[in-house]
Amino acid sequence: MADLLKRQGFFNSIILYAGTALGFVNFAILFQRFLSIEEIGFFALMIAISLLYAQIASAGISNIILKFFPYYRSDDKKHSGFITLVLIWCSIGFAVLTVFFIIFKDIVISHYQHQKGSALLVKYYYYIIPISFLTMVFSTLESIGGTIFKNVLPSFLREVFLRAFTTISVLLIAFSIADYNDFLMIYLITNVVMVVVLWYNIYAGNDFRLAPVSGSLAGQRKKFIKYGFFTLLSSSSFVLIQNLDIIMLTGITKDLTLVGIYTTFFSIAVVINLPSKALSRTSLQIISQSWATNDLAKINKIYYKTSVVQMLIGCLLFTGIIVDRNFVVMLLHKPEYASYFNVFIIVGCAFLIDMTGGINGYIINVSKYYRLTTFIIGGAVICCAISNWLLIPQYGIMGAALAYLITMFLLNFMYWLFLKIKFNLQPFGKAHVLIILNTIITFCVGYFIPHTHNIWLDAATRSLIMGLIYVVIAYFFNISEDINVVINNVFKVKSD
């Protein structure tokens, strides 16, 4: 079992990096050249709505599967009709939410009518329904597959397969083989294929059979509903935090051009967060086991190490992108982006704050105080909504960026404060001060290097010099023991 989890962790990390690279190529390069900013904005809005739509419609079923399925696992593969319960649960939830989505169509459309880019929302309003349905089904199948340790395929389909076909569809537009309508249809069909492939992969394993819901399982419906509602608040609130800025920016400005610009810079900032995702996947199981043995020392050690490594790598990526600002704007291809680059800086700071917090939220979530995360995230949603409502009318997309920054700061501050007071756990030390000093020194060097006429050579040279200086300082000051071990292994350096 340990070898299986380790192997899956390795493949999932590779998939994550590949998927992020594809996502960057799509949003930062291909979309900018072959789609209008309004089209980019609608695509981002559609994804944001479909994620929230699916989350609410499923009513916490993914968490219910992961928590309760082990209690009903049986050798006859019927599992007391658990899969039948899942089908009924999702069908009712999606049907109810879809009725409201259709009823409120005229109100939504009238709100955006005659606004810039609104024609796309009017034209493709009903398109959001099947995308949301497929998103919900895929997520549910992923949770079911997770109960039998089939984690790699859904990760590949979501991170690589979907983005690869998005790349292909944009290239078809580039060669005048397809238009935007075809682009969206290919996206829809790709989601259908993903669901079918994942379903067949689970079905072929013969681990599940449809069966009537047993009396013992049906008798737990109140418990399931209570837990589903509780986890729905927590999980949907987090999804809402990640997408509320896009939804409110659309609702307040009614301009899909601004949404497209904001989404593009947000997607670039996601690159900064990549080390956090990769590290978290290798640390979460250890934290869970440490809580089981009440090993607070180990938890604090991992808390500190993840914070240092994530901040160290994140600051280098963040600084590099800022210094190579001209190169990034050139890649984006559209002159409209030049005056909005500060949006990236603000959103990037928000990601850095979240990364520096380490795995604070998960530490609480797997403790006996897990309910607290619901209240903290719920409070963060309220803060996010109020901040967007106050700042977007005054500052436009910069207001959305500032709202996200404020939200992530308060969210991580509340996590830090609880862990510090309750368990005396906190991740900060002199290493964080050294990282800040290292970042300032590296930024100054990169900023004052004379520019060359060739922007590609300029970016490559500047990035190489900054990277070398940053790594050398980090290594000789031993900011992160884990990073030093990696460097020593690469260059075959013997440590004392």
C-alpha positions as CSV (number, residue, x, y, z in Angstrom):
1,M,0.0,0.0,0.0
2,A,2.8,2.4,0.9
3,D,4.5,1.7,-2.5
4,L,1.2,2.3,-4.3
5,L,0.6,5.7,-2.7
6,K,4.2,6.7,-3.3
7,R,4.0,5.7,-7.0
8,Q,0.6,7.5,-7.4
9,G,2.1,10.6,-5.7
10,F,5.0,10.6,-8.1
11,F,2.7,10.3,-11.2
12,N,0.3,12.9,-9.9
13,S,3.2,15.4,-9.4
14,I,4.3,14.9,-13.0
15,I,0.8,15.3,-14.2
16,L,0.4,18.5,-12.2
17,Y,3.5,20.1,-13.7
18,A,2.5,19.1,-17.2
19,G,-1.0,20.4,-16.8
20,T,0.1,23.7,-15.4
21,A,2.5,24.1,-18.3
22,L,-0.3,23.4,-20.8
23,G,-2.6,25.8,-18.9
24,F,0.0,28.5,-19.1
25,V,0.5,28.0,-22.9
26,N,-3.2,28.1,-23.5
27,F,-4.1,31.2,-21.4
28,A,-0.9,33.2,-21.8
29,I,0.0,32.5,-25.4
30,L,-2.6,30.8,-27.6
31,F,-5.8,32.4,-26.2
32,Q,-4.2,35.8,-26.5
33,R,-3.5,35.3,-30.2
34,F,-6.5,33.6,-31.5
35,L,-9.4,34.5,-29.2
36,S,-10.8,38.0,-28.3
37,I,-10.5,39.2,-24.8
38,E,-14.3,38.9,-24.5
39,E,-14.2,35.3,-25.6
40,I,-11.5,34.6,-23.0
41,G,-13.6,36.3,-20.4
42,F,-16.7,34.2,-21.2
43,F,-14.7,31.0,-21.1
44,A,-13.3,31.8,-17.7
45,L,-16.7,32.9,-16.4
46,M,-18.2,29.6,-17.7
47,I,-15.7,27.5,-15.9
48,A,-16.1,29.5,-12.7
49,I,-19.9,29.1,-12.8
50,S,-19.8,25.4,-13.7
51,L,-17.5,24.6,-10.8
52,L,-19.8,26.3,-8.3
53,Y,-22.9,24.9,-10.0
54,A,-21.5,21.4,-9.7
55,Q,-20.4,21.9,-6.2
56,I,-23.8,23.0,-5.0
57,A,-25.7,20.5,-7.1
58,S,-23.7,17.5,-5.7
59,A,-24.6,18.7,-2.2
60,G,-21.4,17.4,-0.6
61,I,-21.6,13.9,-2.2
62,S,-17.8,13.6,-2.8
63,N,-17.1,14.1,0.9
64,I,-19.9,11.7,1.8
65,I,-18.3,9.0,-0.4
66,L,-14.9,9.4,1.0
67,K,-16.1,9.4,4.6
68,F,-18.9,6.9,4.7
69,F,-18.3,4.4,1.9
70,P,-15.7,2.4,3.8
71,Y,-18.3,1.5,6.4
72,Y,-20.5,-0.1,3.7
73,R,-17.9,-1.8,1.6
74,S,-18.9,-5.4,1.0
75,D,-17.5,-8.4,-0.9
76,D,-20.5,-8.8,-3.1
77,K,-19.6,-5.3,-4.6
78,K,-23.1,-4.0,-3.9
79,H,-22.0,-2.1,-0.9
80,S,-25.6,-1.9,0.5
81,G,-26.7,0.1,-2.6
82,F,-24.3,3.0,-1.9
83,I,-23.8,3.7,-5.7
84,T,-27.5,3.8,-6.2
85,L,-27.8,6.3,-3.3
86,V,-25.1,8.4,-5.0
87,L,-27.0,8.4,-8.3
88,I,-30.3,9.5,-6.6
89,W,-28.5,12.1,-4.5
90,C,-26.8,13.8,-7.5
91,S,-29.8,13.5,-9.8
92,I,-32.1,15.3,-7.3
93,G,-29.6,18.0,-6.4
94,F,-28.8,18.8,-10.1
95,A,-32.4,18.8,-11.1
96,V,-33.5,21.2,-8.4
97,L,-30.6,23.6,-9.0
98,T,-31.2,23.5,-12.8
99,V,-34.8,24.5,-12.4
100,F,-33.7,27.6,-10.5
101,F,-31.0,28.3,-13.2
102,I,-33.6,28.2,-15.9
103,I,-36.2,30.3,-13.9
104,F,-33.7,33.1,-13.3
105,K,-32.4,33.2,-16.9
106,D,-34.4,36.3,-18.0
107,I,-33.3,38.2,-14.9
108,V,-29.6,37.3,-15.5
109,I,-29.8,38.1,-19.2
110,S,-31.6,41.4,-18.7
111,H,-28.8,42.4,-16.3
112,Y,-26.1,42.0,-18.9
113,Q,-28.1,43.0,-22.0
114,H,-26.4,45.6,-24.2
115,Q,-23.2,45.4,-22.1
116,K,-19.7,44.7,-23.7
117,G,-19.4,41.0,-24.5
118,S,-22.9,40.2,-23.2
119,A,-23.8,38.6,-26.5
120,L,-21.7,35.5,-25.6
121,L,-23.5,35.0,-22.3
122,V,-26.9,35.4,-23.9
123,K,-26.0,33.0,-26.7
124,Y,-24.3,30.3,-24.5
125,Y,-26.4,30.6,-21.3
126,Y,-27.8,27.1,-21.6
127,Y,-24.4,25.7,-22.6
128,I,-23.4,26.1,-18.9
129,I,-25.9,23.4,-17.8
130,P,-24.3,20.4,-19.6
131,I,-20.8,21.6,-18.7
132,S,-21.8,21.8,-15.0
133,F,-23.5,18.4,-15.2
134,L,-20.4,16.8,-16.6
135,T,-18.2,18.6,-14.0
136,M,-20.4,17.2,-11.2
137,V,-20.4,13.6,-12.7
138,F,-16.6,13.7,-13.2
139,S,-16.0,14.9,-9.6
140,T,-18.3,12.2,-8.2
141,L,-16.7,9.4,-10.3
142,E,-13.3,10.7,-9.1
143,S,-14.4,10.3,-5.5
144,I,-15.7,6.8,-6.2
145,G,-12.5,5.9,-7.9
146,G,-10.5,7.2,-4.9
147,T,-12.1,4.7,-2.6
148,I,-10.3,1.9,-4.7
149,F,-7.1,4.0,-5.1
150,K,-7.7,4.9,-8.7
151,N,-6.3,8.4,-8.5
152,V,-3.9,8.8,-11.4
153,L,-6.3,8.6,-14.3
154,P,-8.8,11.3,-13.2
155,S,-5.8,13.6,-12.4
156,F,-4.5,13.0,-15.9
157,L,-7.8,13.6,-17.6
158,R,-8.5,16.8,-15.7
159,E,-5.0,18.4,-15.7
160,V,-3.6,17.2,-19.1
161,F,-6.2,15.6,-21.4
162,L,-8.7,18.5,-21.1
163,R,-6.1,21.1,-21.5
164,A,-4.5,19.3,-24.4
165,F,-7.7,19.3,-26.3
166,T,-8.3,22.9,-25.4
167,T,-4.9,23.6,-27.1
168,I,-6.0,21.6,-30.2
169,S,-9.3,23.5,-30.5
170,V,-7.5,26.9,-30.3
171,L,-5.1,25.8,-33.0
172,L,-8.0,24.8,-35.2
173,I,-9.3,28.4,-34.8
174,A,-5.7,29.6,-35.7
175,F,-5.9,27.6,-39.0
176,S,-9.4,28.8,-39.7
177,I,-10.7,25.2,-39.4
178,A,-13.0,26.1,-36.5
179,D,-14.7,29.1,-34.8
180,Y,-15.5,29.9,-31.2
181,N,-18.7,27.9,-31.3
182,D,-16.7,24.9,-32.4
183,F,-14.1,25.6,-29.7
184,L,-16.9,25.4,-27.0
185,M,-18.4,22.3,-28.6
186,I,-15.0,20.6,-28.5
187,Y,-14.6,21.5,-24.9
188,L,-18.1,20.0,-24.2
189,I,-17.3,16.8,-26.1
190,T,-13.9,16.4,-24.4
191,N,-15.7,16.6,-21.0
192,V,-18.1,13.8,-22.2
193,V,-15.1,11.7,-23.2
194,M,-13.5,12.2,-19.9
195,V,-16.6,11.1,-18.0
196,V,-17.0,8.0,-20.2
197,V,-13.4,7.0,-19.9
198,L,-13.4,7.5,-16.1
199,W,-16.7,5.6,-15.8
200,Y,-15.4,2.7,-17.9
201,N,-12.2,2.5,-15.9
202,I,-14.1,2.2,-12.7
203,Y,-16.7,-0.2,-14.2
204,A,-14.1,-2.5,-15.7
205,G,-12.7,-3.1,-12.3
206,N,-15.9,-4.8,-11.2
207,D,-15.7,-3.2,-7.8
208,F,-19.2,-1.7,-7.8
209,R,-22.6,-3.1,-8.7
210,L,-26.0,-1.3,-8.8
211,A,-28.3,-2.5,-6.1
212,P,-31.3,-1.3,-4.1
213,V,-30.5,1.0,-1.2
214,S,-30.5,-1.1,1.9
215,G,-32.5,-0.3,4.9
216,S,-29.4,0.3,7.1
217,L,-28.1,2.7,4.5
218,A,-31.4,4.5,4.0
219,G,-31.6,4.9,7.8
220,Q,-28.5,7.0,7.8
221,R,-29.9,9.6,5.3
222,K,-30.3,12.3,8.0
223,K,-26.7,11.8,9.0
224,F,-25.6,12.0,5.4
225,I,-27.7,15.1,4.8
226,K,-26.2,16.8,7.8
227,Y,-22.7,15.9,6.9
228,G,-23.2,16.7,3.3
229,F,-24.6,20.2,4.1
230,F,-21.8,20.9,6.5
231,T,-19.1,19.9,4.0
232,L,-20.9,21.6,1.2
233,L,-20.6,24.9,3.1
234,S,-16.9,24.3,3.6
235,S,-16.0,23.0,0.1
236,S,-18.3,25.3,-1.9
237,S,-17.1,28.3,0.1
238,F,-13.5,27.5,-0.9
239,V,-14.6,27.2,-4.5
240,L,-16.5,30.4,-4.2
241,I,-13.4,32.2,-2.8
242,Q,-11.4,31.0,-5.9
243,N,-14.1,32.2,-8.3
244,L,-16.1,34.9,-6.6
245,D,-13.9,37.7,-8.0
246,I,-14.6,36.6,-11.5
247,I,-18.3,36.2,-10.9
248,M,-18.6,39.6,-9.2
249,L,-16.3,41.3,-11.6
250,T,-18.7,40.2,-14.4
251,G,-21.8,41.2,-12.4
252,I,-20.6,44.6,-11.4
253,T,-18.6,45.8,-14.5
254,K,-20.7,43.8,-17.0
255,D,-17.6,43.8,-19.2
256,L,-16.2,40.4,-20.3
257,T,-13.1,42.2,-21.6
258,L,-12.1,43.1,-18.1
259,V,-12.9,39.5,-17.0
260,G,-10.6,38.2,-19.7
261,I,-7.7,40.4,-18.7
262,Y,-8.1,39.6,-15.0
263,T,-8.4,35.9,-15.7
264,T,-5.3,35.9,-17.8
265,F,-3.1,37.5,-15.1
266,F,-4.7,35.2,-12.5
267,S,-3.7,32.2,-14.6
268,I,-0.1,33.4,-14.8
269,A,-0.1,33.9,-11.0
270,V,-1.2,30.3,-10.6
271,V,2.3,29.3,-11.8
272,I,3.7,30.8,-8.5
273,N,1.4,28.4,-6.6
274,L,2.6,25.3,-8.4
275,P,5.2,24.3,-5.7
276,S,2.5,24.5,-3.1
277,K,0.3,22.0,-4.8
278,A,3.1,19.6,-5.4
279,L,4.4,19.7,-1.8
280,S,1.0,19.5,-0.2
281,R,0.3,16.2,-1.9
282,T,3.3,14.6,-0.3
283,S,2.7,16.1,3.2
284,L,-1.0,15.6,3.8
285,Q,-0.9,11.9,4.7
286,I,2.0,12.5,7.1
287,I,0.0,15.2,8.9
288,S,-3.0,12.9,9.2
289,Q,-1.0,10.1,10.7
290,S,0.8,12.6,13.1
291,W,-2.6,13.7,14.4
292,A,-3.5,10.1,15.0
293,T,-0.4,9.7,17.3
294,N,-0.7,13.3,18.6
295,D,2.8,14.0,17.4
296,L,2.7,17.8,17.5
297,A,6.5,18.1,17.1
298,K,6.3,16.3,13.7
299,I,3.4,18.4,12.6
300,N,5.2,21.7,13.5
301,K,8.3,20.5,11.7
302,I,6.3,19.8,8.5
303,Y,4.4,23.0,8.9
304,Y,7.6,25.0,9.1
305,K,9.4,23.1,6.2
306,T,6.5,23.4,3.8
307,S,6.2,27.1,4.6
308,V,9.9,27.8,4.0
309,V,10.2,25.8,0.8
310,Q,7.0,27.1,-0.7
311,M,7.9,30.7,0.1
312,L,11.4,30.3,-1.2
313,I,10.4,28.9,-4.6
314,G,7.4,31.2,-4.8
315,C,9.4,34.3,-4.3
316,L,11.8,33.4,-7.0
317,L,9.1,32.8,-9.5
318,F,7.2,35.9,-8.5
319,T,10.3,38.1,-8.7
320,G,11.3,36.6,-12.0
321,I,8.0,37.3,-13.7
322,I,7.9,40.9,-12.4
323,V,11.4,41.7,-13.6
324,D,10.6,40.1,-17.0
325,R,7.4,42.2,-17.2
326,N,8.1,43.4,-20.8
327,F,8.6,39.8,-21.9
328,V,5.4,38.7,-20.3
329,V,3.4,41.5,-21.9
330,M,5.0,40.7,-25.3
331,L,3.9,37.0,-24.9
332,L,0.4,38.1,-24.1
333,H,0.3,39.8,-27.6
334,K,-2.4,42.3,-26.8
335,P,-1.5,45.9,-25.9
336,E,-4.5,46.1,-23.5
337,Y,-2.5,44.1,-20.9
338,A,0.4,46.5,-20.5
339,S,-1.6,48.9,-18.3
340,Y,-3.0,46.2,-16.1
341,F,0.2,44.3,-15.2
342,N,-0.2,45.5,-11.6
343,V,-3.1,43.1,-11.3
344,F,-0.7,40.2,-11.6
345,I,1.5,41.7,-8.8
346,I,-1.4,42.0,-6.4
347,V,-2.8,38.5,-7.2
348,G,0.8,37.1,-7.0
349,C,1.2,38.6,-3.5
350,A,-2.1,36.8,-2.5
351,F,-0.7,33.5,-3.7
352,L,2.6,34.1,-1.9
353,I,0.7,34.8,1.4
354,D,-1.2,31.6,0.9
355,M,1.9,29.6,0.1
356,T,3.8,31.0,3.1
357,G,1.0,29.8,5.3
358,G,2.1,26.3,4.5
359,I,-0.5,23.6,5.1
360,N,-2.2,25.5,7.9
361,G,-5.8,24.8,6.7
362,Y,-5.2,21.1,6.3
363,I,-3.7,20.8,9.7
364,I,-6.9,22.1,11.2
365,N,-9.1,20.1,8.8
366,V,-7.8,16.7,9.9
367,S,-7.9,17.6,13.6
368,K,-10.9,17.2,15.9
369,Y,-11.5,20.9,15.3
370,Y,-12.3,20.4,11.6
371,R,-15.6,22.2,11.9
372,L,-13.7,25.4,12.5
373,T,-12.5,25.4,8.9
374,T,-16.1,25.8,7.8
375,F,-16.6,28.9,9.9
376,I,-13.2,30.4,8.9
377,I,-13.8,29.8,5.2
378,G,-17.4,31.0,5.5
379,G,-16.1,34.2,7.1
380,A,-13.6,34.5,4.3
381,V,-16.3,34.3,1.7
382,I,-18.2,37.1,3.3
383,C,-15.1,39.2,3.5
384,C,-14.4,38.4,-0.2
385,A,-17.9,39.4,-1.3
386,I,-17.9,42.7,0.7
387,S,-14.4,43.5,-0.5
388,N,-15.3,42.9,-4.1
389,W,-18.5,44.9,-3.7
390,L,-16.7,47.9,-2.3
391,L,-13.5,47.8,-4.4
392,I,-14.6,46.8,-7.9
393,P,-16.8,49.9,-8.5
394,Q,-14.0,52.1,-7.5
395,Y,-10.9,50.3,-8.9
396,G,-12.3,47.9,-11.5
397,I,-10.2,44.7,-12.0
398,M,-7.6,46.1,-9.5
399,G,-10.4,46.1,-7.0
400,A,-11.0,42.4,-7.6
401,A,-7.3,41.7,-7.2
402,L,-7.2,43.7,-3.9
403,A,-10.2,41.8,-2.6
404,Y,-8.6,38.5,-3.3
405,L,-5.4,39.7,-1.5
406,I,-7.3,40.8,1.5
407,T,-9.3,37.6,1.7
408,M,-6.2,35.3,1.4
409,F,-4.4,37.4,4.1
410,L,-7.3,37.2,6.6
411,L,-7.9,33.5,5.8
412,N,-4.3,32.5,6.5
413,F,-4.1,34.8,9.5
414,M,-7.1,33.2,11.1
415,Y,-5.6,29.7,10.5
416,W,-2.2,30.8,11.9
417,L,-3.8,32.5,14.9
418,F,-5.8,29.4,15.9
419,L,-2.9,27.0,15.5
420,K,-0.7,29.3,17.5
421,I,-3.1,29.8,20.4
422,K,-4.5,26.2,20.5
423,F,-1.4,24.1,19.8
424,N,1.5,26.6,19.8
425,L,2.2,25.7,16.2
426,Q,3.5,28.3,13.9
427,P,5.8,28.1,10.8
428,F,7.8,31.3,10.9
429,G,11.5,31.8,11.7
430,K,14.6,33.5,10.6
431,A,14.5,31.6,7.3
432,H,11.5,33.7,6.3
433,V,13.5,36.9,7.0
434,L,16.4,35.6,4.9
435,I,14.0,34.8,2.0
436,I,12.7,38.3,2.0
437,L,16.3,39.8,2.0
438,N,17.3,37.3,-0.7
439,T,14.3,38.4,-2.8
440,I,15.1,42.1,-2.4
441,I,18.7,41.6,-3.4
442,T,17.8,39.4,-6.4
443,F,15.1,41.8,-7.6
444,C,17.5,44.8,-7.4
445,V,20.1,42.9,-9.5
446,G,17.5,41.8,-12.1
447,Y,16.0,45.3,-12.3
448,F,19.2,47.1,-12.8
449,I,20.7,44.8,-15.4
450,P,20.9,46.8,-18.7
451,H,18.3,45.8,-21.2
452,T,19.3,44.3,-24.6
453,H,17.4,44.9,-27.9
454,N,16.5,41.2,-28.3
455,I,13.7,40.7,-25.7
456,W,14.1,36.9,-25.8
457,L,17.8,37.1,-25.1
458,D,17.1,39.8,-22.5
459,A,14.6,37.7,-20.6
460,A,16.8,34.6,-20.7
461,T,19.9,36.4,-19.5
462,R,18.1,38.3,-16.8
463,S,16.3,35.1,-15.5
464,L,19.5,33.1,-15.5
465,I,21.5,35.7,-13.6
466,M,18.7,36.2,-11.1
467,G,18.2,32.5,-10.6
468,L,21.9,31.8,-10.0
469,I,22.2,34.7,-7.4
470,Y,19.0,33.6,-5.6
471,V,20.0,29.9,-5.4
472,V,23.5,30.6,-4.3
473,I,22.4,32.9,-1.5
474,A,19.7,30.4,-0.4
475,Y,22.3,27.6,-0.5
476,F,25.1,29.2,1.5
477,F,22.8,30.6,4.1
478,N,21.1,27.2,4.4
479,I,17.7,28.8,4.2
480,S,16.1,25.4,3.5
481,E,17.7,22.1,4.5
482,D,15.5,20.2,2.1
483,I,16.5,22.5,-0.9
484,N,20.2,22.1,0.1
485,V,19.8,18.3,0.1
486,V,18.4,18.4,-3.4
487,I,21.3,20.6,-4.6
488,N,23.9,18.4,-2.9
489,N,22.4,15.3,-4.5
490,V,22.4,17.0,-8.0
491,F,26.0,18.1,-7.7
492,K,27.1,15.1,-5.6
493,V,28.2,17.3,-2.8
494,K,28.9,15.6,0.5
495,S,27.2,17.2,3.5
496,D,28.8,17.4,6.9
